Amino acid sequence: MHNGAGDVDARVTSTFRLLSDVEHYWFAPGRCGVCDKLKPMTPLTGKPVCCAPVGDRCGEGVLWHPAEEAVYWTDITRFLIHRFDPATAAVKSWFFDEPVTAVLLTTLNHVLAVCLGSRVILWEPATDARRDQGFQLPNWPLVRLNDAAVDPRGSLWVGSMRNNVNADGSDGEAGGTDGSLFRIDPNGQVTEVEAGIGIANTLAWSPDQEIFYFADTLVNTIWAYDYDNQTGSIHKTGNHLADFSRGLPDGSTIDADGFVWNCRWDGACIVRVAPAGAVDSVIEMPTRNITNCTFGGKDLDTLYVTSAASPADKGDRLAGSLFAVKTNLRGLPENRFHLQD
């Protein structure tokens, strides 16, 4: 059983706040004499709303659960998973014994795949039953797992990094190139597909399932890869976004039009990147460390965004909150990790 102290029912409806006066626009070419000018169209997003002021030290791994119509996410350094119910604004939290880096859907609605610092487990939130999936990270605790996602084939992809979380949850030192990227197939086969990574972040697939996106935070680059949906193999084709000036690339999601939405650590924003690699727009956020995002809601048109609080954020009461940003477009349904019978 989990620690009962972790069951926190925090009803925060009255704390919902509009937090930004910045409007975000799409632009389309219009004609004016012999030249084309840009004219504003419908706003791309609404204003960010703080829907769960939980004060995460490193909020991450955000997931929309369509069957429950709820949001799950983690706090890596407090070893927590949270669940937010948009209908009631209730938040429930569970404690784990290691850093918790990602939460993923499986082919069973009541079972979630959870990436801990050292391994992947299968977890049933309704009963808090936990069991090992089978993958164990080599060289733990020198390295730990980080961002993760499921590919269109039903395989679980997870990256690693030098472990910067001590056993008591205090901060350690990141850096180096100790990280890798792993693919865990439904039959349990594990393939190391990349090595020499600083901090593995951003795992996303294009709507046509032909491109895979992956980032190394420490080199400020998101790469594009050819992706083979039959075998799961990848081949790097070049940079998708490199050296963007605001912060560093953290987690990302992708919308139905194939645009990557990249959260910027230390950048106070989310950058939307077109399939060709051009920056389409920047969504301003009301706190500094923006860590991950996913589309949720019945129509997959609400962007849920995690953030992180640090000692440098003195006076920022919104740091570490979960935010909701209404958009006028749609995301893609989450892929599901295929569980073997």
Phi, psi and omega in degrees: 000152177278165178292122182301335179295345181276352181275095185247112176265095182254107180269116192239023181306317184288349181264359178301134181219144168280132194238001181211142176259011183273130174262145182240132188237149159276152175235144180224147182290138174231165186261137177212098184066233182263002183241158175262134175243166178261134178232143185291141177246206181296139176304137181290319181223161168276195182271141179300138178239130175282112182255347177208096181278071189268352177067038180299136174286330173206077176296140185197182167058039188286140185219134169265125178259103187294325181292325180267347186051054184217161179251131171248145172202173187240161162240106188303311190275350172256005175061044187239150160242134175250155171228127179246129178257107182298334182290327184243349184067018179279141176241131175238144183229148178233141176268146174233173186262004179215169171306139179247120191249337183201151176231132188224147175288152170237180179287356172248122184300330185271359182240128176247145171272132183235129175266118172263180180301321189253345191196175174250134176236164172252132190227137177248103184302325185297326182245351186064022175290137182226137176212151180292139174281327178132332181281129175238130183285123175297145174072012168296140007264016176292329175235163177219163175287158179222237186292153182208159176198167179250136182273173182297342179276350182093013175269148180264124177253134180216136178258165180228174183200167172301134185290116179250020178236118179287168184300333179267006180090354178287164185284135169252195183257126171271181177126186178073192178226050184272354187276160178221171173236126183243147170245124180251109182280159182303333179278003178095351179293135181245131178236127172275112187262340175215151176220173179071034183263142175283289175228113182284124179212164178061104172230112185209151181238142181292157181303328179275003176063028181250347183232138175244137179245138183209144185232153165243113183302319188290340177253008175053049184218135165253128179257156171251143180228145164291138182237129178262109184289346178276321185250340185083004181283155181229156177217119183294132180249345178150185179283139172261320175210121182226140172061029173299137195283342184261100175071202183231154183288126173250222184286164183215162166227179182223143181263176185293343177268002177087014178271132177276131175254106186254124177280139186249109174296130181066018182240352177055035182199171169238132179253129178262123188245128181291160180304330179279354176103359179278146175288120182271316181196163178235126180259116181284138178240154188271014175214165196280310187264100180261125197248322182197163181204158175205155176273137179216192187087163183303326181259009181052041181243008175250125178270118175264132192230131176261162181212174183227142175256145178219165179303337179286347183265041180300131180085353178268095184287347181267350180300135181085009180272163166265132181243155172238134179232114178286135179237169176251030173221187186232149173270189177254146175299146178293138171288159184239134175290122184283119177267135178279144178293000000 
